[in-house]
Structures are given as C-alpha cells and as structure tokens.
Amino acid sequence: MSDLLSSVWLADQPPVWSPWQWESVLGQARQSGLLGRLGMLFRDRAWLDAVPAGPRHHLESGVTLVERQQHEVQWEVHNLRKALRDLAAPVVLLKGAAYLMASLPPARGRLFSDVDVMVPYAQLQAAEAALFGAGWVSDERDPYNQRYYRQWMHEIPPLRHVLRGSVIDLHHTIAPPTSRFKVDADRLLANLEPLPGCEGIYVLGPVDMVLHSAVHLFQEGEFDRGLRDLLDLLDLIRHFEQQDVFWPDLVDRAHDLGLQVPLSHALRHLTRLFAYTPPVAVMETVLSIQPPAIQRVVMDWALKKALKPVHPTCDSAGTGLARWTLYVRSHALRMPVHLLLPHLARKAWMRRFPGAEKPANA
C-alpha cells in the first residue's frame, strides 16, 4: 500500500484501485504535496476518464489549485522584482519559483508554500530592508530563533507579506555556512542564467540547480515533502541530460563543491523508486562518488522509510526511528557539536513545553 503513489509514475496504463486504495493514495499525495502533480499526470496521460467520479474530483481540484497558485507565484515574483529593482546585485530564484519562471518540468503540477530567493551576503540587509518597505515582515519573534537564523543558517527567518500573506525565504547561499556541505555562494553566482523577460532576475545554472535540489533534500531533517523533491530531481535530470555536457559537468561540479554525497543519495533513490539509471558511459564516474558502505547501508535503510509520505498507510516498524535518525543527522551536518547539543536540547524543551521560556542552560 505504501508504494502505490510512487508506482504511478512507472505505470503504462491507468491503475485499477479499490475505493480504499484511492482514499489512501489521495491522502498520501495530499500529505506529500503531490495531489496537483498526480492530477496533472493523470490528465497528461488521458487517464482521468478511467478514474471513478469521487477520486477524479479530488485530482481535478488539485490541478485547479496548482494553476491558481502558479498565477499567484508569478504575481509575487513580479512584486519581488519591483521591490528589489535597486539592489546592486543579482536576484536569484531558487527551487519551485525558479522551476516555474524558467518553465522547467518540475513546475508542472507543483504546489507552492513560499518563494525562495538568493542574494549575495553583502546585499542581504539591503534586500531585507527593500522587502520590508514593500510589505514583507518577519513573523519570528523569538530572539533565539532570530539569532540562530542570522548567525548560523543560509537564510534569514521567513518574511510574510502583511496584506497578501505570501512568504519569501531570503537566502545568501544554499546550505548553512557551518554545514558539512557548505557552498561558497560566489561560485554559484558566477554561473547564473538570466531569466528571459525578467531583467535582474536569475536562476542557478543547470548542474547547480540539480545539486541544490539534492543537498536541500538530503540535508533537511523533515521529509514530509521528500517524495515531491525526489520527483523534482528526476524531472530536472531528465530535462538537462539532453545537453551533451550535462553529466560530466554535474559530476565535476559535485566534486568541485563537495556535494558528492547528496548527489549519490539522490541517484540511488531515483533508481530505487523510479527505475532511473544514469547513462552507462558515466556509471563508473557516478559510482565513484558513493559514500562508504556503512554509511550507504544506514542511509538506505532510513531513506527507504522516510521518503514515503507521512501517512498511516506508509508507516512500518522503524519508521519513527528512521525519521528521528535523519532529523538528528541533518542538524549534525549543519552545526558543530558545541552548537548542536544546546540547540537540540532547547528544541526538545520547547516541543515538550510550548510557549515556555527556554531552559537556563540553552
């Protein structure tokens, strides 16, 4: 039951499911942020007529929501561009907004919760001030969390528009500066591609976009949207690999930026879930970027469970442990031990006593 959702992408004909199976799949898709994408898949393959009326209504509603959200994101990017028009630096769209505005395959059917933007660190305060002037403010009132974001993270606290409610995540690089997978943003900024029709707005280069997607997925501690992010990666790779230089450039860039491990995990699980295999000509090079065997075994076990939707039909023995392991791993990757232990202690305290003051030793 837990693999029904991912199996749809491998099917060559519409699935025949019982009402209970449909209920489970729709719940899994909704929890994974994939309902609109699932609806698009059925529509693109002309399968909707074969779907019972009840499930078909949910799929069509998901598609309608996606189309509405995409118009909203386009409008937010327009307003973002106006707000940052005087910034003396490139403005870089990341992840979903980049896929949409650059008309890339992952945008098809994708739901949005925010718009991710990157500017050089030297322009971060100027960008935040410009966005504040345009109506985006931080909801984060906890001084500890503000300090945590601004001192240790690759982004400032999310900014929410006071009227429209739209959210912007303002980045200065793609991974925390203290992370094992930290990336010098200047190297990304030197390899940008301009967004046609949007002067001053850019997206990452193809290989950097793939690597960002991989490091975002496999360094994050929350995997509730993991299946969606893995499908994003699949779409990006299939799209960009039409370029002759893509695979050599991707592997070289992974070595250059120190992102071999996230890329390796991504390729292993694309193969496992979606039967994707890199070209034979580059397989030896791809295999060379794998982490040590023990690390692969542990991560394979954890990711096989965590990349499933957060839904009761996907839970099995060890699911909670796997998610907890990846959560702790993500923080260990992002922070040195002397920061990590007090931070996790504080988060555990606040989870146990919401609204309470932080513990004295945090």
Secondary structure, DSSP 8 states (H G I E B T S, - for coil): -TTHHHHGGG-SS-----HHHHHHHHHHHHHTT-HHHHHHHHHHTT-GGGS-HHHHHHHHHHHHHHHHHHHHHHHHHHHHHHHTTT-SS-EEEEHHHHHHHTT-GGGTT---S-EEEE--GGGHHHHHHHHHHTTEEE----HHHHHHHHHHSSB-S-EEETTT--EEEEESSSS-TTSTT---HHHHHTTEEE-TT-TTEEEE-HHHHHHHHHHHHHH-S--TTHHHHHHHHHHHHHHHTTSTTHHHHHHHHHHHHT-HHHHHHHHHHHHHHH-----HHHHHHHHTT---HHHHHHHHHHHHHHTS-SSGGG--TTHHHHHHHHHHHHHHHHS-HHHHHHHHHHHHHHHHSTT----TT-
